[in-house]
């Protein structure tokens, strides 16, 4: 099967298969909470300040008021737009909510109003969502709740905690979806980071140079990247440009850059763009990319990015204030 765990050389060979057939057999499944999909910040404040009964009463009172778009809305909308309505989908979206079933009507009315093809979901009346992530076969889980995101990671899914949507967004061409990732401890495993933390910068650079031809292990978003890359291949045109654009924005720079490119090549998951920013801020680069979502495991990068693009924090084991991979 296309999406089994394969060694790098076998993965590369599989990249020449039929990505459309593979994704139709095993779609890219995204689970998203109601607050990540829609703007429910006012309602959430009521929940925090006045409790669940006041929140439920407000939701019922507003049952026929259509919800505005949340942080994760645009990337979901653009991914779903890639599906052919007359064929099995490449992308499926499942709504996961701690709301009660009684409050599901407003969410699904809003989904219908916005023209999203989202027909399935779970409403748990306060029960944690994490157990339902593997039950639905979710590849990527997006939520505003830290506990649910961490639980989804334990369940084996890529997951990120979203903040509020940026106020001003650059216009991007219709039909495209642009997804940007940090590298180490997101797409790639944390092993190189551990070398830096234990032995310092010189040891890290020496290790990465010596291992430039050895592919890194997959990080928490490695398997999501594999399916996203299959989706990218489906929409490649004759000029080798796809509707699905993948960008890597990493604090690595020369000489630690080479291992990144060789790893993506070995996996058969090339990036459309790679930005080796060193010590520079990532936000201006992400704004220039026009990313519809960005994933990073350092909160300071997520907070900076969130002012200009939707951004998600990937849980990690390190100190959020410490650099993960330094510039050389």
Buried (B, 14 or more C-beta within 10 A) or exposed (E): EBBEEBEBEEBBEBBEEEBBEBBBEBBBBBBBBBBBBBBBEEBBEBBEEEEBEEBBEBBEEEEEEEBEBBBBBBBBBBBBBBBEEEEEBBBBBBBBBBBBEEBBEBBBBBBEEBEBBBEEBBBBEEEBBBBBBEEBBBBBBBBBBEEBBBBBBEBBBBBBBBBEBBEEBEEBEEEBBBBBBBBBBBBBBBBBBBBBBEEEBEEBBEBBBEBBEEBBEBBBBBBBBBBBBBBBBBBEEEEEEBBBBBBBBBBBBEEBBBBBBBBBEBBBBBBBBBBBBEEEEBBEBBBEBBBBBBBBBBBBBBBBBBBBBBBBBBBBEBEBEEBBBBBB
